[in-house]
Amino acid sequence: MAERAARRWGLLSRAQLRALGVAPATVDYWVQSRRLKVVYRGVYAVGGAVLRAEGHRLAAVLACGPGAVLSHRSAASQWGLIATDQER
């Protein structure tokens, strides 16, 4: 689980955890025990992960569900096409 989160800037969604076979009650327990930190509803930072701008962007996309994408300035920054001062 930690390896998958590391590849995704320290984030996992509830759907991704379910696909890995993690029961909803287990996810809830991990949130209560602070193993997972809620970033948005259904999106979690693993452990004490400190999110960079890329992580915040991915969290927003994951929270919006399948088919969601970055757009405009955020997408351009993510691809390294422009420099921004975005921290989130």
C-alpha atoms as an extended CHARMM CRD file, in Angstrom:
* protein
*
        88  EXT
         1         1  MET       CA              0.0000000000        0.0000000000        0.0000000000  PROA      1               0.0000000000
         2         2  ALA       CA              2.7500000000        2.4550000000        0.9180000000  PROA      2               0.0000000000
         3         3  GLU       CA              4.5190000000        1.7820000000       -2.3920000000  PROA      3               0.0000000000
         4         4  ARG       CA              1.4090000000        2.6170000000       -4.3660000000  PROA      4               0.0000000000
         5         5  ALA       CA              0.8690000000        5.7900000000       -2.3450000000  PROA      5               0.0000000000
         6         6  ALA       CA              4.4780000000        6.8410000000       -2.8330000000  PROA      6               0.0000000000
         7         7  ARG       CA              4.0080000000        6.6330000000       -6.5960000000  PROA      7               0.0000000000
         8         8  ARG       CA              0.9810000000        8.9170000000       -6.2280000000  PROA      8               0.0000000000
         9         9  TRP       CA              2.5360000000       11.6750000000       -4.1210000000  PROA      9               0.0000000000
        10        10  GLY       CA              1.5070000000        9.9810000000       -0.8500000000  PROA      10              0.0000000000
        11        11  LEU       CA             -2.1880000000        9.6590000000       -1.7220000000  PROA      11              0.0000000000
        12        12  LEU       CA             -4.7370000000        6.8940000000       -2.0730000000  PROA      12              0.0000000000
        13        13  SER       CA             -8.4720000000        7.0470000000       -2.6810000000  PROA      13              0.0000000000
        14        14  ARG       CA            -11.0760000000        4.9130000000       -0.9750000000  PROA      14              0.0000000000
        15        15  ALA       CA            -11.7770000000        3.2760000000       -4.3480000000  PROA      15              0.0000000000
        16        16  GLN       CA             -8.0940000000        2.4010000000       -4.7650000000  PROA      16              0.0000000000
        17        17  LEU       CA             -7.9950000000        0.9190000000       -1.2720000000  PROA      17              0.0000000000
        18        18  ARG       CA            -11.1170000000       -1.1470000000       -2.0340000000  PROA      18              0.0000000000
        19        19  ALA       CA             -9.4570000000       -2.4000000000       -5.2380000000  PROA      19              0.0000000000
        20        20  LEU       CA             -6.5300000000       -3.5310000000       -3.0900000000  PROA      20              0.0000000000
        21        21  GLY       CA             -8.9690000000       -5.5420000000       -0.9480000000  PROA      21              0.0000000000
        22        22  VAL       CA             -9.1020000000       -3.2030000000        2.0490000000  PROA      22              0.0000000000
        23        23  ALA       CA            -12.4920000000       -3.2980000000        3.7890000000  PROA      23              0.0000000000
        24        24  PRO       CA            -14.3370000000       -0.0010000000        4.3950000000  PROA      24              0.0000000000
        25        25  ALA       CA            -14.2420000000       -0.6030000000        8.1610000000  PROA      25              0.0000000000
        26        26  THR       CA            -10.4690000000       -0.9620000000        7.9620000000  PROA      26              0.0000000000
        27        27  VAL       CA            -10.1790000000        2.3450000000        6.0960000000  PROA      27              0.0000000000
        28        28  ASP       CA            -12.3090000000        4.0070000000        8.7910000000  PROA      28              0.0000000000
        29        29  TYR       CA            -10.0930000000        2.5040000000       11.5060000000  PROA      29              0.0000000000
        30        30  TRP       CA             -6.9360000000        3.7210000000        9.7530000000  PROA      30              0.0000000000
        31        31  VAL       CA             -8.4240000000        7.2270000000        9.5870000000  PROA      31              0.0000000000
        32        32  GLN       CA             -9.3050000000        7.1470000000       13.3040000000  PROA      32              0.0000000000
        33        33  SER       CA             -5.8460000000        5.8520000000       14.2120000000  PROA      33              0.0000000000
        34        34  ARG       CA             -4.2490000000        8.5150000000       11.9590000000  PROA      34              0.0000000000
        35        35  ARG       CA             -2.5800000000        6.0070000000        9.6960000000  PROA      35              0.0000000000
        36        36  LEU       CA             -4.5070000000        7.7850000000        6.9390000000  PROA      36              0.0000000000
        37        37  LYS       CA             -5.1790000000       11.5310000000        6.9300000000  PROA      37              0.0000000000
        38        38  VAL       CA             -8.3150000000       12.7750000000        5.1850000000  PROA      38              0.0000000000
        39        39  VAL       CA             -7.4100000000       15.2860000000        2.4700000000  PROA      39              0.0000000000
        40        40  TYR       CA            -10.8400000000       15.3280000000        0.7880000000  PROA      40              0.0000000000
        41        41  ARG       CA            -13.8160000000       13.0240000000        1.2150000000  PROA      41              0.0000000000
        42        42  GLY       CA            -12.6050000000        9.6110000000        0.0450000000  PROA      42              0.0000000000
        43        43  VAL       CA             -9.0120000000       10.7680000000       -0.5170000000  PROA      43              0.0000000000
        44        44  TYR       CA             -6.2710000000       10.0940000000        2.0290000000  PROA      44              0.0000000000
        45        45  ALA       CA             -2.6430000000       10.9780000000        2.6410000000  PROA      45              0.0000000000
        46        46  VAL       CA             -0.7460000000        7.9510000000        3.8960000000  PROA      46              0.0000000000
        47        47  GLY       CA              0.8610000000        8.3240000000        7.3150000000  PROA      47              0.0000000000
        48        48  GLY       CA              2.4590000000       11.6720000000        7.8870000000  PROA      48              0.0000000000
        49        49  ALA       CA              2.8870000000       12.4820000000        4.2060000000  PROA      49              0.0000000000
        50        50  VAL       CA              3.3870000000       16.1920000000        3.6250000000  PROA      50              0.0000000000
        51        51  LEU       CA              1.7590000000       16.9960000000        0.3270000000  PROA      51              0.0000000000
        52        52  ARG       CA              3.5220000000       19.0530000000       -2.2970000000  PROA      52              0.0000000000
        53        53  ALA       CA              1.5460000000       20.9990000000       -4.9030000000  PROA      53              0.0000000000
        54        54  GLU       CA              1.3760000000       17.8760000000       -7.1150000000  PROA      54              0.0000000000
        55        55  GLY       CA             -0.1980000000       15.9360000000       -4.2730000000  PROA      55              0.0000000000
        56        56  HSD       CA             -2.8410000000       18.5820000000       -3.6510000000  PROA      56              0.0000000000
        57        57  ARG       CA             -3.6960000000       18.6180000000       -7.3520000000  PROA      57              0.0000000000
        58        58  LEU       CA             -3.9750000000       14.8320000000       -7.5050000000  PROA      58              0.0000000000
        59        59  ALA       CA             -6.1280000000       14.8260000000       -4.3550000000  PROA      59              0.0000000000
        60        60  ALA       CA             -8.5760000000       17.2390000000       -5.9830000000  PROA      60              0.0000000000
        61        61  VAL       CA             -8.7630000000       15.0990000000       -9.1360000000  PROA      61              0.0000000000
        62        62  LEU       CA             -9.2860000000       11.9020000000       -7.1110000000  PROA      62              0.0000000000
        63        63  ALA       CA            -12.0150000000       13.5890000000       -5.0390000000  PROA      63              0.0000000000
        64        64  CYS       CA            -13.8990000000       14.5540000000       -8.2080000000  PROA      64              0.0000000000
        65        65  GLY       CA            -14.0300000000       10.9560000000       -9.3960000000  PROA      65              0.0000000000
        66        66  PRO       CA            -13.5430000000        9.0830000000      -12.6560000000  PROA      66              0.0000000000
        67        67  GLY       CA            -13.0780000000       11.2930000000      -15.6600000000  PROA      67              0.0000000000
        68        68  ALA       CA            -11.8360000000       14.2770000000      -13.6500000000  PROA      68              0.0000000000
        69        69  VAL       CA             -8.7490000000       16.0630000000      -14.9480000000  PROA      69              0.0000000000
        70        70  LEU       CA             -6.6010000000       19.0710000000      -14.2250000000  PROA      70              0.0000000000
        71        71  SER       CA             -7.2150000000       22.0550000000      -16.4400000000  PROA      71              0.0000000000
        72        72  HSD       CA             -5.6690000000       25.3360000000      -17.4610000000  PROA      72              0.0000000000
        73        73  ARG       CA             -2.9620000000       26.7280000000      -15.1740000000  PROA      73              0.0000000000
        74        74  SER       CA             -2.8510000000       23.7150000000      -12.8360000000  PROA      74              0.0000000000
        75        75  ALA       CA             -2.4210000000       21.2990000000      -15.7300000000  PROA      75              0.0000000000
        76        76  ALA       CA              0.2470000000       23.4410000000      -17.3590000000  PROA      76              0.0000000000
        77        77  SER       CA              2.1410000000       23.6430000000      -14.0870000000  PROA      77              0.0000000000
        78        78  GLN       CA              1.8340000000       19.8980000000      -13.5220000000  PROA      78              0.0000000000
        79        79  TRP       CA              3.3670000000       19.2350000000      -16.9410000000  PROA      79              0.0000000000
        80        80  GLY       CA              6.1380000000       21.7590000000      -16.3140000000  PROA      80              0.0000000000
        81        81  LEU       CA              4.9690000000       24.0660000000      -19.0810000000  PROA      81              0.0000000000
        82        82  ILE       CA              4.7610000000       27.1140000000      -16.8320000000  PROA      82              0.0000000000
        83        83  ALA       CA              6.1070000000       28.0420000000      -13.4350000000  PROA      83              0.0000000000
        84        84  THR       CA              3.5780000000       28.9960000000      -10.7860000000  PROA      84              0.0000000000
        85        85  ASP       CA              3.6710000000       29.8860000000       -7.1390000000  PROA      85              0.0000000000
        86        86  GLN       CA              0.8660000000       27.4040000000       -6.4160000000  PROA      86              0.0000000000
        87        87  GLU       CA              1.3030000000       25.5540000000       -3.1680000000  PROA      87              0.0000000000
        88        88  ARG       CA             -2.0500000000       23.7950000000       -3.4000000000  PROA      88              0.0000000000
